């Protein structure tokens, strides 16, 4: 899944939830379950997600929603991988390449 958000330094929980088509409560739950998802909070406690947070969420989304892994399985996978951000970038590139190849195939 690619996320269509404008480039900004910070995103609100509502913007992130809408981009991933999930409820804000799920994002808050994932924050508690996955140590890598830790958005910054202002003095009022409002969450501010960074682009790095989005990459982490995107990877969790991929494992849990797209691959159908359990939370325990997703945690284990993330712990074994070392640098999940690099995997997310690689996954995005592969999806773009697949889309380009499909486009070429459709033109033939």
N, C-alpha and C positions, 0 to 999 in steps of 0.2 A: 504494500500500500504506500503510495506516495502522498505526502502531506502538502496541501496547497494553502500555504499561509504566506502573507507578505513578509519580507525580511525585516525583522525588528530585533531589538535587544532582548525584550521581554514580551511574553504572551500571558494573557489571563487564563484561568482555568476554564472559563467558558469558551474561549477561542480554541484552546487545545481539545476540549471535549468535542466541540463541533467538527474540528478537522479530522478527528479519528472516529466520529460518529459513535461516541460512547457518552455515558453520563458522567458528570463531574465526580459523583460519588465513587465511580470505578477508579478514576485517577487518584483520588485520595486513598483508596484501598491499596492500589499498587504502590503508592508512596510508602505505606507501612510494610508491605511485603518485600519490596525490592530496595536494597540500600542505595543503589545507584541513582534512583529517582528522588532527588531532593531539591525541589524548587526553592528559590529564595522567598522570603516573606518580608513584607514591609512592617512598619510599627503596628499596623492594625491587624496583622496576620494574613493579609491578602497574598495569595501565592502568585509568584512571578516566574514563569517557566522560561528558561534560556533555550537557545537552539540545541545545546548539548543535551538538555533535559528531553527535548523532543526526539532526539536520536535514540535515547534510552527507551522512551515510551514506545517509539516506533518498533524497536526490537522486541520489547515485551509483547506488544500488540501482535507482531508477526508470529511469535512463538505460541501465544495463548489463543488468539482468535483465528489466525490463518492456518497454523499447523495443528491446532487442537490439543496442545500440550496442557498438562495440569500445571498449577502454580509451582508445585514441588519440582516437576520436570523442567519447567522454565528456569527456575532458580539454579538447578543443577547444571543445566546447559550454560547459563551465563557464568557460573563459577568456573566451569571447565574451559571456557573460551578465552579468558584473559582480557581481551580488549573488544568488547561487543560493539563499540562505536565503529571500529574498522569493518566489522562484519556488516553493520547496517549500511555503510557506504558501499561496500561491495555488493550487497543485495540490491541496492538502488540501481547501481550500474548494470547489473545483470538484468534487472527488470526493464531498463531502458533499451538495452541491446535486444532483448526478446521482443519488445514492442516494435523496434526498427525492423527486425527480421520478419515479423508478422506483416508489417506494412509492405515490405519488399515482396513477400510471398503473395499477398493479395493483389499486387500490381501485375504479377505474372499470369 
